[in-house]
Every structure is written in C-alpha cells, then in structure tokens.
Amino acid sequence: MTPRAADRARYDKATAHLDAPVAIVDLGAFDANADDLVRRAAGKPIRVASKSVRCRALLERVLARDGFAGIMSFTLDESLWLARAGFDDVLLAYPSADRSGYAELAGDPKLAGAVTVMVDDLAQLELIDRSRGGGNEEIRVCLELDTALHLLGGRVRIGARRSPIREPAHMAEIARSVARRPGFRLVGLMAYEGHIAGVGDSVDGSPLRSRAVRLMQRAARVELAARRAAVVRAVRAVEPDLEFVNGGGTGSVQHTAEEDAVTEIAAGSGLYVPRLFDNYTSFSGRPAALFAQPVVRRPGVGVVTVLGGGYPASGAAGPDRLPVPHLPEGLRYDPKEGAGEVQTPLIGHAADDLLIGDKVWFRHAKAGELCERFDILHLVEGERVTGTAPTYRGEGRTFL
C-alpha cells in the first residue's frame, strides 16, 4: 500500500460516520508541518498568517507551540475580533478603509495595544484620524516595503503590486511623518516577497520555466536582502526602538531567516500545505487540510461524478487554481467540464473501483480559502476523528 493509499484508508475509516461533503485537518500532518516551519526559521519566531488558517482553534494550537508568536491578519474587522478573543499580538497585513473599525480601535485601550495596522501612504493616516470618532488611543503602525524585483532599469517588474514605498530614503521620510504625527506610534516594518515565497520553482513538465523561476528567485533574494537591510537601517535611525521587521512566507522561510535585518517570519499556508506548494524544491510538507465529495453518479466506464467541488482559489484564473483530486490516486478532471458548481465528473482508472456514496478526497489550490466553503473542520488523529473546530464561517464570520 502506498503512503497515499494508506492516508485514504485512514481518512475513509475516520469519517465513515460522516456524510460528504466534509472537510478535515490531519493533526499529525499539521503538527509535523509546524515543526518543519520552525526548523526552517532557525530560531526566528513565526507569525501565523490567519488568512491561511481561518480557524481560531487551530490558530490557538499552533501559537501554543514553541517557535510561533503573533498573528498576521487580513482585515481590520478580523483583527479586532481576534483581539477581543484574547489574541494579544495581531498585525494587520493590509491597509484598511474600515472607518468604524478604526473608531473602535482608537476608543479601546485593549484593542489598541493588541492590533498593529498597515500603512504605506500618508493618506491612510489621514483616513484613520478622520475615523477616530473621539477615540484618543495611540495607534500602532507598521510600514510596508515594496519587494518587487525591477530589471532593465525598471521596465520589467517581477512581484506583487503592493506598497509604493521602495527605497530607503522614501521609507525614512514616511517613518518621520508617522513619528511626528500625534496619536500614532511606528512599531514595525513588513516586506512580503511573494515572487519568492509564493511561486513554485519546480513545475511538472516545464523544466525551462522552472529553471527561469529559480534564476529569478536567486537574483531577487540577493537584491531584496541588500535593499531591505538598507531600509531597516534608515528606519531605525528614525525609530531606534522598532519592535519587529517581518518578512518571508511559507516558500521562503529559510532564506528570509538568514537576513540579519529580519526579526520574524510570516507563514501560514505551510501548516495546511495546499497543492500550490507541491512545486517547490526548497521544502516539502504533508497535506493536512482536505475535503471530500461523495460519488453520486457512474456515467460509464472510467467515469464517476461527485457532488459539487468547483472551489477555485483566488489569483489569475487557470488550471492551477482548481482543487486537485487527491485520493484515490488516478483521477483527473474531464477537460471539457472541469470542476463544477453542482457536479464534477472525474475520469481515470480509479473511477471503476468507486461506488455510489464513496468519498473522493481533494486538496484545495490554496490554504485558508477552503474554510470559506465549510463551517466545521473535523480533526483527524490516526484513524479517528477526535474533535471538531468551527471555521471563521462556522462562527458566523466572513471577513472577505
């Protein structure tokens, strides 16, 4: 029996009493992935990206482990909700225009002490001040650096379009503006290198592309390390007591951890290990989050149809954004139909061994987005479901 076949047998046995659709987290794999992230971080704390987990119980589980500290959130509403629930170090990773959220933050000393907001434009500070509604609490601020690699004199850009702040002098100017402005305190810097951390460098069937990605990432790491160090020096000249410099992501943990300027690493997807992380040479993990759909039809030889399954991930549309049939091995989409909203035909030799009511296990393309489709995660240990945990959606919260 192959390791994947053994996993299928465990998951089928553990969930035999549950009707599909059903979502699980394999706690053995989850914990092993957490250990691997800590190993790769080489002593630097890991701030957990909540958008990749979207389950409070699992956030609490990983933060109870050595090597993890703090949350990186994705909306201000989520940040306040987590802080009210007792999480005392929440870094909002994206600028917000949530005026009512800023009013609540500025009016509550507990929330203001727990939540740090993201800024990359002085207009965002203006919006926060206009939103205070009489609240006078000091707002903790983190500045974000653009990490994109520029080539050919800037004519070619590789990397996400995030912050407009790129150079040390510009960052120092923004830092001085925050430091001079009453009601704000500069506490951190963030620089997320998505073109390194979020792009696989070993794509099946594409050796030339994979080599090009590796060459690009090597050049990007060298360029960013030098520029990030210069930016941090410039900002510390303005604010010597800067609390943290955050960098990295699941795909770049060990590389980012080598930079002296970085004090903590961000990671989250590496806990679940969705399918997009199959294409990396720098690390491997165990798939921990899966969902099952039931077989509801057998249209012919070599074909079964499962209920639903059309759960595409965000990003540029393409086949790599679709969930992948994982268990049993040997199933694939019908190229004429793909993953459907209500039903999904699957073809392959494994189809003929499936009966009506059997489960087909899928892996989502990305991590936390799976939790927007399910209100409960069933927690599997060995061959048993040992507990359940509500997702954000299961707690009645849909932040985006």
VEXROPA-16102 format. One line per field, with one value per residue (C-alpha): residue in one letter; x negated, y negated, z negated. Coordinates in pm, 1 decimal, always signed. Example, Ala and Ser with C-alpha at 12.3 -4.5 7.8 and 13.67 -1.06 7.14 Angstrom:
2
resn	(a,s)
X	(-1230.0,-1367.0)
Y	(+450.0,+106.0)
Z	(-780.0,-714.0)
This chain:
400
resn	(m,t,p,r,a,a,d,r,a,r,y,d,k,a,t,a,h,l,d,a,p,v,a,i,v,d,l,g,a,f,d,a,n,a,d,d,l,v,r,r,a,a,g,k,p,i,r,v,a,s,k,s,v,r,c,r,a,l,l,e,r,v,l,a,r,d,g,f,a,g,i,m,s,f,t,l,d,e,s,l,w,l,a,r,a,g,f,d,d,v,l,l,a,y,p,s,a,d,r,s,g,y,a,e,l,a,g,d,p,k,l,a,g,a,v,t,v,m,v,d,d,l,a,q,l,e,l,i,d,r,s,r,g,g,g,n,e,e,i,r,v,c,l,e,l,d,t,a,l,h,l,l,g,g,r,v,r,i,g,a,r,r,s,p,i,r,e,p,a,h,m,a,e,i,a,r,s,v,a,r,r,p,g,f,r,l,v,g,l,m,a,y,e,g,h,i,a,g,v,g,d,s,v,d,g,s,p,l,r,s,r,a,v,r,l,m,q,r,a,a,r,v,e,l,a,a,r,r,a,a,v,v,r,a,v,r,a,v,e,p,d,l,e,f,v,n,g,g,g,t,g,s,v,q,h,t,a,e,e,d,a,v,t,e,i,a,a,g,s,g,l,y,v,p,r,l,f,d,n,y,t,s,f,s,g,r,p,a,a,l,f,a,q,p,v,v,r,r,p,g,v,g,v,v,t,v,l,g,g,g,y,p,a,s,g,a,a,g,p,d,r,l,p,v,p,h,l,p,e,g,l,r,y,d,p,k,e,g,a,g,e,v,q,t,p,l,i,g,h,a,a,d,d,l,l,i,g,d,k,v,w,f,r,h,a,k,a,g,e,l,c,e,r,f,d,i,l,h,l,v,e,g,e,r,v,t,g,t,a,p,t,y,r,g,e,g,r,t,f,l)
X	(+0.0,-140.6,-153.3,+130.7,+339.5,+274.8,+392.7,+707.7,+780.7,+731.6,+949.1,+1226.3,+1227.6,+1216.0,+1505.3,+1714.1,+1988.8,+1989.2,+2164.7,+1970.6,+1911.7,+1679.3,+1352.6,+1076.9,+745.1,+499.1,+347.0,+42.6,-41.0,+47.0,-189.4,-467.0,-436.2,-454.9,-774.1,-924.5,-846.2,-1018.5,-1321.0,-1346.3,-1307.6,-1626.6,-1535.5,-1337.2,-971.9,-699.8,-399.2,-99.5,+90.1,+452.5,+592.3,+421.0,+581.3,+920.7,+993.9,+944.1,+889.3,+605.2,+453.8,+450.7,+299.5,+6.8,-58.5,-89.5,-394.7,-749.1,-868.7,-539.9,-441.8,-169.7,+86.5,+79.3,+443.6,+610.7,+887.5,+932.4,+1264.8,+1092.2,+807.5,+1046.9,+1241.4,+923.9,+804.2,+1137.6,+1099.8,+767.9,+501.2,+271.4,+36.5,+220.4,+50.4,+294.5,+108.5,+307.8,+418.6,+783.6,+1057.5,+1281.9,+1378.8,+1598.4,+1318.4,+1069.6,+1315.4,+1340.7,+962.8,+898.1,+1154.1,+1042.5,+704.4,+701.3,+759.7,+516.2,+246.7,+303.6,+351.1,+94.5,+224.1,+50.6,-36.4,-217.7,-66.7,-16.2,+341.5,+410.6,+310.8,+549.2,+830.5,+757.1,+759.8,+1090.8,+1234.1,+1138.9,+1478.5,+1336.4,+1111.6,+768.3,+579.8,+238.7,+248.9,-36.0,-168.7,-367.7,-511.3,-525.6,-810.6,-768.0,-974.3,-933.2,-1239.8,-1297.4,-1500.3,-1611.8,-1602.7,-1257.5,-1095.9,-1039.1,-874.4,-850.5,-641.1,-306.5,-185.4,-161.4,-336.8,-454.7,-749.1,-1063.2,-1379.4,-1539.6,-1505.3,-1134.1,-1072.8,-1264.4,-1053.8,-730.8,-871.4,-946.4,-592.3,-448.6,-685.1,-587.4,-214.2,-29.6,+173.7,-46.9,-348.6,-574.8,-647.5,-730.0,-823.5,-692.3,-818.8,-644.4,-843.0,-555.4,-751.2,-991.3,-768.3,-458.6,-588.7,-690.6,-1025.8,-967.0,-664.9,-593.5,-653.0,-809.7,-1184.5,-1278.7,-1019.9,-1128.2,-1490.8,-1390.4,-1195.9,-1493.9,-1725.8,-1476.8,-1432.2,-1805.9,-1852.6,-1550.2,-1679.6,-2015.7,-1860.6,-1597.6,-1834.0,-2058.1,-1770.3,-1576.7,-1885.2,-1933.0,-1566.0,-1578.6,-1890.3,-1719.1,-1406.2,-1595.0,-1774.2,-1427.1,-1281.4,-1556.4,-1304.0,-1138.2,-977.3,-986.6,-1081.9,-859.1,-944.2,-901.1,-630.8,-599.3,-804.6,-1097.2,-1121.7,-1480.2,-1609.5,-1443.0,-1557.0,-1919.7,-1881.8,-2004.9,-1765.7,-1460.0,-1340.8,-1038.6,-897.3,-539.6,-392.2,-55.4,+7.6,-270.3,-54.1,+210.0,-20.1,+226.3,+148.5,-38.3,-318.2,-388.1,-608.0,-896.2,-1247.9,-1337.0,-1096.7,-820.0,-529.0,-241.6,+105.7,+302.6,+627.7,+851.1,+1215.6,+1422.8,+1709.2,+1941.5,+1974.8,+2333.5,+2321.6,+2136.5,+2197.3,+1985.7,+1661.5,+1377.3,+1601.2,+1765.3,+1945.1,+1911.0,+2130.8,+2000.0,+1628.5,+1591.2,+1395.6,+1144.0,+874.8,+802.8,+540.6,+502.9,+753.0,+605.5,+595.9,+357.0,+634.6,+857.4,+862.5,+690.7,+845.9,+603.3,+745.5,+785.8,+490.5,+559.0,+846.8,+849.3,+1096.9,+1277.0,+1109.1,+1442.0,+1615.4,+1355.2,+1469.8,+1841.5,+2058.1,+2304.4,+2137.8,+1790.4,+1716.0,+1384.5,+1213.1,+934.4,+869.6,+957.7,+1315.3,+1415.8,+1338.5,+1565.4,+1924.2,+2213.2,+2159.8,+1781.2,+1568.3,+1320.7,+1067.1,+946.0,+674.8,+752.3,+514.0,+457.7,+483.8,+742.0,+984.4,+1111.3,+1260.8,+1499.2,+1672.9,+1715.0,+1834.7,+1668.5,+1326.2,+1314.2,+985.2,+831.4,+569.9,+466.7,+785.7,+1026.0,+1197.3,+1102.4,+1274.9,+1421.3,+1335.2,+1550.3,+1400.7,+1443.8,+1754.6,+1877.0,+1853.7,+2065.0,+1772.4,+1693.4,+1440.4,+1388.2)
Y	(+0.0,-341.6,-621.3,-798.9,-482.4,-443.4,-800.3,-731.1,-424.4,-625.5,-914.6,-688.7,-494.2,-806.4,-969.6,-661.5,-801.8,-1138.5,-1224.8,-1418.3,-1699.7,-1709.1,-1886.2,-1750.8,-1856.8,-1576.2,-1691.0,-1466.3,-1630.6,-1978.5,-1941.2,-1794.1,-2089.3,-2328.8,-2159.7,-2191.0,-2563.1,-2614.7,-2418.4,-2627.8,-2954.3,-2868.8,-3039.8,-3335.4,-3344.5,-3271.0,-3500.0,-3293.6,-3422.3,-3382.5,-3400.5,-3067.6,-2900.4,-3071.2,-2863.9,-3004.3,-2665.5,-2583.8,-2929.6,-2866.4,-2520.9,-2643.5,-2950.7,-2723.1,-2562.5,-2688.4,-2895.8,-3071.6,-3418.6,-3653.5,-3662.3,-3828.5,-3910.7,-4013.5,-4262.5,-4515.3,-4359.2,-4022.3,-4183.2,-4336.5,-4010.6,-3816.1,-4075.9,-4066.3,-3686.3,-3718.0,-3720.9,-3998.1,-4047.6,-4095.2,-4254.9,-4363.5,-4280.4,-4505.6,-4869.5,-4917.2,-5170.0,-5038.7,-5366.2,-5205.3,-4960.6,-5243.4,-5420.5,-5105.5,-5061.9,-5422.1,-5403.7,-5085.4,-5060.6,-4679.0,-4666.1,-4949.9,-4764.8,-4436.6,-4542.2,-4696.4,-4845.9,-4857.9,-5186.2,-5266.1,-5608.5,-5917.5,-5937.5,-5623.8,-5809.2,-6088.2,-5836.3,-5685.2,-6028.4,-6118.4,-5788.2,-5815.1,-5940.7,-6089.6,-5794.3,-5904.3,-5575.2,-5561.7,-5356.6,-5111.5,-5138.1,-4906.6,-5029.5,-4803.4,-4788.5,-4703.1,-4389.2,-4354.0,-4285.6,-4553.9,-4465.4,-4657.0,-4990.1,-4927.3,-4835.3,-4480.4,-4426.7,-4086.3,-4074.8,-4174.6,-4532.6,-4623.7,-4915.1,-5222.6,-5258.0,-5110.4,-5297.4,-5366.7,-5746.0,-5723.6,-5480.6,-5705.1,-6002.4,-5812.3,-5691.9,-6050.4,-6153.8,-5880.5,-5965.6,-6333.8,-6269.7,-6268.2,-5956.3,-5712.4,-5500.6,-5331.5,-4978.0,-4764.4,-4707.3,-4438.8,-4318.7,-4020.1,-3870.5,-3690.1,-3630.0,-3419.4,-3277.8,-3216.5,-3090.4,-2727.6,-2662.8,-2307.2,-2279.7,-1936.9,-1928.4,-2276.4,-2239.7,-2564.3,-2766.9,-2606.5,-2697.7,-3053.0,-3082.2,-2956.6,-3207.9,-3489.5,-3397.7,-3377.8,-3726.9,-3857.6,-3725.5,-3896.2,-4227.6,-4230.5,-4132.6,-4430.7,-4675.2,-4552.0,-4589.2,-4946.7,-5028.8,-4888.3,-5093.6,-5407.2,-5348.5,-5257.6,-5591.5,-5747.4,-5497.2,-5304.6,-5108.1,-4941.4,-4624.4,-4395.6,-4353.8,-4096.0,-3915.1,-3599.2,-3343.0,-2966.2,-2924.7,-3140.2,-3079.5,-2951.9,-3215.5,-3511.1,-3384.7,-3423.5,-3803.2,-3979.1,-4268.9,-4042.9,-3965.8,-3743.5,-3533.3,-3517.3,-3179.0,-3008.1,-2805.9,-2568.7,-2435.9,-2300.9,-2250.5,-2305.5,-2184.9,-2500.1,-2401.1,-2079.8,-2275.9,-2372.1,-2231.5,-2404.8,-2212.3,-1954.4,-1915.6,-1681.6,-1769.7,-1840.0,-2000.5,-1806.6,-1792.1,-1501.1,-1498.2,-1197.9,-989.5,-1038.7,-902.6,-647.1,-767.9,-497.8,-303.8,-505.5,-791.1,-891.2,-1211.0,-1371.4,-1635.0,-1992.3,-2052.6,-2368.0,-2561.1,-2773.0,-2967.1,-3337.9,-3469.5,-3473.3,-3220.5,-2894.4,-2518.5,-2563.0,-2746.0,-2439.2,-2179.9,-1857.9,-1510.4,-1353.6,-1023.6,-768.2,-817.1,-807.7,-1055.4,-1374.4,-1628.6,-1590.8,-1874.3,-1968.5,-2018.8,-2085.0,-2137.8,-2210.0,-2418.4,-2131.4,-1825.3,-1729.1,-1435.8,-1263.7,-1027.1,-773.8,-411.3,-460.5,-553.8,-194.3,-96.3,-365.7,-303.6,-541.6,-712.2,-664.3,-967.8,-1131.8,-1342.2,-1673.4,-1924.0,-2291.5,-2500.2,-2746.9,-2716.0,-2905.8,-2971.4,-2615.5,-2726.4,-2962.9,-2650.7,-2465.6,-2567.0,-2274.9,-2113.6,-1755.5,-1690.3,-1354.3,-1173.2,-837.8,-655.6,-859.7,-1194.9,-1324.0,-1660.3,-1937.5,-2303.9,-2576.5,-2775.3,-3152.1,-3088.3,-2840.7,-3116.2,-3338.7,-3547.3,-3609.7,-3890.0,-3899.8)
Z	(+0.0,+99.3,-159.4,+19.5,+24.3,-347.3,-405.8,-208.7,-417.4,-738.2,-626.3,-497.6,-823.8,-1040.2,-855.3,-782.6,-1007.1,-828.1,-505.0,-243.0,-160.9,-461.0,-542.2,-764.3,-910.5,-978.2,-1307.7,-1271.3,-938.5,-1072.4,-1368.0,-1151.2,-913.3,-1208.5,-1326.2,-979.0,-961.8,-1297.7,-1178.6,-863.7,-1058.2,-1251.3,-1576.4,-1444.4,-1556.2,-1304.4,-1286.7,-1171.3,-867.4,-972.9,-619.5,-554.7,-858.0,-923.2,-1230.6,-1580.4,-1742.2,-1502.1,-1544.3,-1918.8,-1864.6,-1659.6,-1874.2,-2177.5,-2013.3,-2060.7,-1768.2,-1689.7,-1810.6,-1693.9,-1414.6,-1075.3,-996.8,-671.7,-762.3,-1041.0,-1142.1,-1178.4,-1374.9,-1627.2,-1657.6,-1729.0,-1980.0,-2163.0,-2175.0,-2359.8,-2087.1,-2206.3,-1908.4,-1579.1,-1278.6,-1008.0,-686.4,-453.0,-464.9,-556.9,-482.9,-764.3,-936.8,-1201.7,-1279.6,-1328.4,-1559.9,-1770.8,-1772.2,-1874.6,-2152.9,-2327.6,-2504.1,-2497.2,-2121.3,-2051.9,-2246.0,-2062.9,-1699.4,-1463.6,-1138.2,-799.8,-627.9,-304.9,-229.1,-443.2,-314.6,-517.2,-834.4,-737.6,-698.0,-1040.4,-1205.6,-1040.0,-1164.5,-1531.9,-1640.9,-1958.5,-2041.7,-2157.6,-2187.8,-2020.4,-1700.1,-1640.2,-1283.0,-1058.4,-727.5,-422.8,-173.3,+195.1,+255.5,+633.6,+845.6,+1109.7,+1418.8,+1726.7,+1548.8,+1407.5,+1739.2,+1611.4,+1274.3,+1104.4,+787.9,+645.4,+673.9,+307.9,+136.9,+330.4,+87.6,+237.2,+142.2,-199.5,-169.1,-88.8,-375.7,-618.2,-506.5,-576.0,-909.0,-1012.8,-921.4,-1142.3,-1427.5,-1417.2,-1397.6,-1734.2,-1805.0,-1614.5,-1703.5,-1449.9,-1574.0,-1271.0,-909.0,-676.0,-339.1,-177.7,+110.3,+281.2,+601.2,+392.5,+119.4,+329.3,+665.0,+711.1,+875.5,+995.0,+1222.5,+1370.5,+1743.7,+1753.8,+1698.1,+1875.6,+1685.1,+1358.0,+1423.5,+1511.6,+1184.7,+983.7,+1152.4,+1093.6,+728.1,+668.3,+811.9,+621.9,+288.4,+333.8,+439.7,+166.3,-115.4,-42.0,+5.2,-298.1,-519.5,-396.8,-456.9,-810.1,-888.7,-759.1,-966.0,-1282.8,-1250.3,-1287.0,-1535.2,-1718.8,-1925.4,-1626.7,-1765.2,-1460.6,-1096.2,-930.9,-609.7,-411.9,-361.7,-358.9,-41.7,-157.0,-532.6,-543.6,-301.6,-474.4,-815.2,-701.0,-681.4,-994.9,-933.9,-964.0,-1317.4,-1242.1,-958.6,-832.7,-737.6,-737.1,-421.7,-520.0,-802.0,-561.2,-256.0,+30.7,+381.3,+491.1,+254.2,+443.5,+684.4,+454.6,+437.6,+110.1,-113.9,-120.2,-357.9,-429.7,-301.5,-619.7,-501.5,-264.2,-165.9,-38.3,+210.3,+249.6,+563.4,+682.1,+1038.4,+1250.6,+1608.0,+1772.0,+1770.7,+1625.5,+1508.1,+1181.0,+1087.9,+747.0,+591.8,+628.8,+593.1,+800.2,+537.4,+731.9,+548.6,+587.8,+826.7,+1203.2,+1338.8,+1463.3,+1403.2,+1111.1,+920.7,+910.6,+633.4,+731.8,+690.9,+443.8,+318.0,+459.0,+689.6,+1061.8,+1101.0,+1306.8,+1438.7,+1767.6,+1963.1,+2122.5,+1785.8,+1517.6,+1158.2,+1143.4,+914.2,+851.7,+1002.0,+1119.7,+1349.8,+1278.6,+1518.1,+1478.5,+1394.2,+1026.7,+1116.8,+1179.1,+818.6,+670.5,+565.1,+514.4,+178.2,+169.4,+89.6,+324.4,+136.9,+280.9,+195.3,+240.9,+451.8,+165.6,-210.1,-413.1,-129.3,-173.2,-505.9,-327.7,-192.0,-523.1,-866.7,-1050.3,-1027.5,-1153.8,-1330.6,-1245.7,-1452.1,-1314.4,-1216.5,-1429.1,-1430.3,-1773.9,-1761.7,-1552.3,-1516.1,-1361.1,-1077.3,-1071.3,-862.9,-1122.8,-1382.6,-1160.0,-1039.3,-671.5,-660.5,-282.8)
